[in-house]
Amino acid sequence: MFERSIARVTRIPALGPGFAGDNHKAALVVEPDNLPATDPFFLMADDNITLAGALGDAHPHAGLETVTFMLNGTLEDINGRLDEGDVEWMTAGSGIVHGEDTKASTGMRLFQLWLVLPEAQRNMPPRVQVLRRAEMPVHAEPGVIAKVYSGRLESVAAPTLNEVPVTLADIRLTPGAVFTPQLPAAYNAFLVVIDGDIEAGRSAEKLAANMTAWSAPSADDASLLALRAGQNGARVLLYAGQPQNMQVVAGGPFIAGSREELAGYYAAYRQGKFPHAGTLRPVTHA
């Protein structure tokens, strides 16, 4: 079985001004200009709120999925409330408007990931799934607790509906604990260290909080990704997904297969053809 190595390590940049006023600070965890290396992950933002209040305005998406992981605090809009540890998995598909009357708590921190949709599903009807922390399956072994939000990890599989095959897990390790999860070798994978420190991969790459490490896919059937916690333990988010290997055109909040398709999204939005997330009944999973 293929033992994964760490191909690239980056650090989350210092927070800078966000789009939602003086109380919003943000940084890019995954940059949107290197899809061949990050596929199917197009971008990921680290959003932080210093003082409770409104967060942005209603806005559209199309041709992609957003995965919003609540690290701290709460986020509430007309579609409901996300608490710490909850995830909203929104398939924008042919187009959706969300973020209406959004309010965030003081100290809120979230990661919002954009996923490239397969060509056949890019214009599917939009869908919103709310993945409650308390309802997600857990893989446990000595020194390891892994809450699985999407895909399969070791002994458990999440009920999340996926258009892009993706594994997402929140992994907590006690000091010195070792965890070597199995992943499909064809998946592109990255780790984000939230707290503590770990050694990762075949070469035991040393990673600390706010560092990101990428492990490239291979042609093997299966792979192992070794993780060893440092003396203070660690919390790590694992993202792994099937690359889509296609050319895309991005513009604003849309990802399309061509400039003509991109123009079509803008036209449909201006004509009021995108449904609002508040009108969709979210899919919840137990």
N, C-alpha and C positions, 0 to 999 in steps of 0.2 A: 504494500500500500504506500502511496506517495506521501512523504512527510513534507509538509509545507515549510517554506522559508519566508522571511520578510523581505520584500523587494524594495520597499520605499517607506521612509518614516518622515512625517511632517509634524509640525506643532500648530495647534490652533492659534491663529494670529491674535494680537491684542484687540480687545473690543474697540470698535469705532462707532460713530453715529449711525443709528438705524434709520428706517424710513418713517417711523411713527413718532417723531418729536424728541424732545430733550431727554425723556425718561426711557428711551429705547436705545440699547446698545447691541451691536451685532458683529459677527465675524463669520467668514466662510470656512467651514471644515473641509468641504469638498468644493474645489473650484470648477466652474462650468466650462472650462476651455480645454479639457483634456479627456474627452469621452473615450478615446481608444484605450486609455489606461484605467478609467474608472467605471466603464460600462458594466451594468446598466444604471449605475448611480450618476445622475447628471450634475447635481449640486446638493450641498447640505449646508444650512445656515445654523449658527448658534445664536439664538435670540434671547436677550436678557432685558428685564424690566426693573428699573430702580425704584419706581413709585407707582402704586396702583392707579389704574385708569384705563382709558380707551387705548386700543392697540390697532391702529390702521383703520382702513375703510373697506367696505365690500369691494371685492375684486374677482376677476375671472381666472380660470385655468382651462386648458384643453390639451389633449394629446399626451398626457402624463398622469402619473400618480404622485400624490403628496403623502408622506408618512410623518406625522407630527408626534414626537415623543416628549412627553412632559417630564422633565427632570426635577424641577422644583416648582412649587406654587400651583396656581390654578389659572385656567383660561376658559372664559364663558362667552358664548354668543347665542343667537336665537335658536341654534340647533342643539344647545345643551352645554354642559360643563365638563371639562377635562380636569381631573385631579392629578396629583403627583403619581407618576407611574402608569398613567393611562396613555393610550396611543390612538390617534385618529388616522385611519387609512382611507384616503379619499381617491377614488379613481375618477379623474376629471373626464376622461374619454372625449366625447364629442363636444363637451363644454359644460361648465358649471360656474356659478357665482357663489362665493362663500366669504366669511369674515364679516358678516353683518352684525353691527352693534357689539363688537368684540371688546371684552374687558379682561384685563390681566391683574393678578395680585402683585403686591410688592415682593421683589425677589424672585419673580417667575423666571425660569430658564427652560427653554425647549430647543430641541433639534428638529428642524424641518428638512426632510429629504425629498428630492425630486427623482422619480424613477422614469426612465424611458419605457414607454409601452411598446409591445410588439406591434408590428405594422397591422396585423389583422384585428387587433383590439384597440387601435389608437382612437377610433371613432365609435366605440361602444357606448351604450347609455351610461351616464354617470352613476356612481354608487358611493355611499359613505358607510364605512364600518367603524364602530367604536369598540376598541379592545380594552376592556377594564382590567386593571392590574390584578385585582383579586380573583378574576375569573380565568386568567391565563394558566396553562399547564406548567408544571415545574419539574425539571430534572434535578434530582438531588443525589449526591454521593459524598463521602467524607470530605469535608472542607469546601464543598462546592454547592451553590444554589444557583440554578440557571432558570430564569423565567423566560418562556418561549412565546413570542408574540406572533411569529410567522414561520412557516416551514416546519421542518423536523430537526430536532437536536437530541441525539442519543435516544433516551427511552420515551420521549414524548413528541407529539406533533400538535401544532396549533390549528384551530378550526378556521383561520383566516382565509378568505377567498383571495387568491393571487392570480393576476394576469402574467406578471413576471415571476418565475420561481425565485423566492427570496426567503432566506432564514434570517430572523432578527431575534436576538436573545440578550437579556440583561443578566450578566454573569457576576456573581459575588464569590470571592475566594478568601478563605481565612489565611493568616500568615503561613507562608511556605507551602500552601496547597498546590497540587498539580492537577490540571484538567487537560485532557487531550481529546476534544470532540472530533467526531468524524464528519466531514463535509463532502459533497460531490466535488470531485477534482476540477470539473469544468466551471465551477463558480468562481467569480472574482470576489475577494473578501477583504474587508478592512475592520480594524479594531479601533475603538476610541476609549482611552483610559479616562474614567471619570474621577476615580480616587485611588490612592495608593500607587503601587508600582508592580510591574510584572516583567518576566522574561518570556519572549514569544518566538515561536518558530524553531526550525532546526538549529539555527545559530544562536538561540537564546538572546535575541535582541532585547536590550534593556529599554523599557518604556515607562514613563512616569505620567502623572495626571496631565490632561490636556494635550497628549500626544496621540497621533494617529498612525497606524501601521497598515500597509497594504500587502496582501499575499496574492500573487497572480495565479490564474487558472493553469491547468495542465491537461494533457490528453488522457491521463489515467481515469479509471472509473471512480475511485474513491481516494480521499486524502485525510490526513490527520493534521491538526493544528495544535501544537503543544503550548500550554500556558502554565507558568509557574509564578505564584504570587510572591512578592517580597515580604520583608519582615513586618510590614504594617497591613498586609492583606491588600485586596484590590477589588475595585468594581470596574467592569469592562463591558461596553456594548459591542456586540458582534453583528456585523452586517455582511451577508454573503448572498450573491445573486447570479443568475444565469445571464451572461452577456448577450446582447441582442444583435451585435455585429451589423449595424446598419448606419447609414448616413442620416442625420437629422438637421433640421433648420430650426433654430430657436429665436424667438422674438418676444421680449417682455415676459408675460406669464404663460406663453404657449410653446409647445414643441411639436413640430410638424415634419412631414416627410419631404416637403417641397415648399418653395416660396408661394406657389399657388394655393396650397393647402393652408399655409400660414395666413395668407390674405383672406381666405375663406373664414377662418376662425375670427379674425377681426371684424369682418362684415357681419357674421352671425351674432357676435356680441353686441355690436352697435344696433342691430335690428331687434335686440331683446329676445333672442331665441334661446339663450342659455337658461336652464332652470336654476332656481336658487336652492342652495343646500338646505335651507330651512323648510322647503316644501317636500324634501325627500325623507322618507322614514329610514333612519340609520339602521344598519344591520348590526345587531349586538350578538356577542358570542358568550356562551357559558361553558 
